[in-house]
Amino acid sequence: MKRSDSIAGKVERACIDLTEATLLAERGGTVFDAVVVREANGSRPAEVFVADPPVVGPCLGAPPEGSKVRVRLIAADPTTRKVGFTFPA
């Protein structure tokens, strides 16, 4: 049961990632209002939440956790299911 739950979780995350990348594919360079849900730590980038459209993604730079920031979309590739932002916008 644990194994099937793990696989289901991975499939669900892949579907969400594809949807996010598809929604943003034509919006490269756009600046969004976001909330920093995790700050950068070592080699791991910060993570931001954009409310419209609802997307969570990695963010280059060092925005402080919990803050409201403006970020710029620098990557949205449905083929790889990846999105990316940068701070400051």
Steps between C-alpha positions, in 0.01 A plus 500: 500500500784741582653441158176572314448817709853611411444440129164677513664800668768517231242482221290770666805730536597440135148595389507819707846589367381451141191713558704782658756499218226494236312790662816712505663390173404817309569740789880502517636823645173585676526644851275344767413576861611207714551380857826332594412163655861386546820700487811382319719264700838395365453356153119490532326805348226696670142394426220746426122480470331706229124531558388585147536258336561276803856373460779394736851508362868550566636853509856615442627773731458534874149618581425479874262223609145615570535826310286632216721562198486561126664228293566462127420178312821378336400146403180313418556184297215248469739243347710481818209606728721773653431860596740750653499853633761757596517761775520792486265532206 
